[in-house]
């Protein structure tokens, strides 16, 4: 897929291929693909403020992500558009998998350090464990007061167990009551946080 020396055409094709690569890599992030992102063009470390307005310098170190491949001049001259697309998609998935692994490792590190981890110690998943988990996380609410429940990431082998757990919860009034108590507490915390933000603004 060799191009003649047309700089403008090469630039357009490069941008198109880079966009395709980024799209395919992002698909590998699962629920993390919807997380906001931004580019940092200089500096070696990021600093951010936590929810309690403390400056945090320890959790934003850069991570290296890369993929490698080599193509000879002879191979490149014979490549079709489909060949390029297939190669880019393969490498994009590798790159996206690296990003996902790094992201989940960062989440694990931060939640462990802040005490937001519940270790079941190998015990089976239960409603009590699920409710305890909900009680430990921050929830947001829409303008009607409905909770924006978190995305739960589980191993595929746990899917059936989670479905059974949800069915159990939907058919038990005591579980529903306990969940509503937790959500009411979370709504109070959310409203208080929004009130503080309005005072600051």
N, C-alpha and C positions, 0 to 999 in steps of 0.2 A: 504494500500500500504506500508506495513512495510518491511524494508530491513533487512537482516541479518547483522551482524557486519562486513561489508566490507568497510573500510574507503575510499579506492580509488573510489569504485563505488558510495558511498554516496556523495563524493566530486564532481564527474562528474555530478551526477543527480542534485545536488544543483545548480551548475553553469548553467546547462541547464535550470532549472526552473527559476532561477534569470534572465537569458537572455530573456526568454519568458515573464516574468513579466514586465521587462523594455520595451520590444518591444510593448506590449499591452498598457502600460501606456502612452508611447510616441504617440501612435495613437490618443489619446484623446486631444493632444495639437493642432490639426488642423495645420494651417500654421506655428505655432511656433515649430513644430516637426523638422523642418530643420535648426533651429538656432543652431549654434555651441555651444558645451557644454564642460566643463572640470571639473575635480574633485579637490576639495580643501581639503587637509588632515589635516590642522591645522589652528588655529587662530579663532577669534570670529567675525571678520569683514573684508570686502574686501575694497580695495582702488583702484580706477582707474582714468585715465586721460580722460577728455572730449575732444571733437574735437578741442576746442580752447586751449588745453594743460593746462587746469586747473585741479588741483587735487580734486577729488570728494570723500568724505567719507560718504555722507549721503544717497545714494540710493542703497547700496549693502548689506544691513543687511540680515542675514539669515532668512528664513521662515521655520516654522515647517510643515512637511507634514507626515501624517501617516494613516494607515488603521489597523483595528483590527479584529481578528476573533479567535474563540476558538474551538478546536476539542478534544474530549475525546480520551483516548487510545483505547477504544472500537471502536469508529467511525473510527479512523485512520487505525486500522487493517483491516477494511472492505472496505476502499477506493480503487477505481480503478484509473488507470492512467487518464481516462476521468473525474473522479470526481475531481482529483487534478487540472487538466487543467481548468475545469470550475470554480473552486473556485479561482484559481490564476487570471483568466481572469476577473472575477467579481471585485476582489479587486484591480487589476491593473487599471481598468477603473475608480474606485473611486479615486485612487491615482493620476491618470493622470488628472482627472477633477479638483482636488485640485491644481495641478501644473498650469493648464491652468488659473484658477481663480486668483491665486497669480500673474502669469505673466501679465495678462491683468490689474490687479490692479496696478502693478508696472509701466506699460506703461502709464496708466492713470495719475498716480501721477507725473511721470517725465515730460510728455508732458504738463500737467497743469502748473507745476512750471516753465517750460521753455517758456511758451506762445505759444506752438505749438498745440493749441486746437481751433477748430472752433465750436462754439455753435450756432446751427441753431435756438435755442429758440422755438423748436416745429414746425418750419416751414417745409414745404415739401422739399424733396430733389430736387435740381435743378442743371442745368449745371453750373451756376455761382458758386454755393457752391462747386461743384466738382472741378472746376478750381482753386478756392481759396485754396482748400485743397492741390492740387498738387503743388501750388506755395509755400506752407509752408514746404514742406518736402525735404529732400536731395535725389537726384537721382544719380545713377551710370550709366555708359555707357560702352558698350562692345567695343572691338578693332575696330569695324566698325563705332562707333559713335552712335549706336542705344541705346535708353534709356532702362534701366531695370526697367520697371514700377512696382510699389509696389503691393503687395497682399492686396486686400481689404477684410476686415472681416466685414460681415453684418449679421443682424438677418435674418433667413429664410423668414420672412414676408416681407422683403425689396427686395427680389430677383427680383420680377417682375418689381418693380419700377426701379431698376438698369438696367435691360435689356432694358426697354423703354428709359432710359436716354442715354444709349450707342447707341441705334438705332438713337435717335435724334441727337446725336453728330456726328455720321457717315454720316448723310445726311444734315449737315449744314456747309457751307463753312466758315462762320464767326466764328463758334465754332472751326473749324479746324485751322483757322488762329490764334486765341487766344491761343489755346493749343500749337501750334508750337512756338509762341513767348515765352511762359513759358518754353518750352523744350530747346529753344536756350539759354535762360538765365541760366537754370540749367546746360547746357553743358559748358557754360563759367565758372560757379562756380566750376564744377567738374574738368575741365582742369587746373584751377588755383590751386586747391587743390593738384592735381597730380604733378604739377610743384614744389610746395612747398615741397612735400614729396621727390622728386628727389634731391632737393637742400640739404635737411637734410641728406639723405642717402649718 
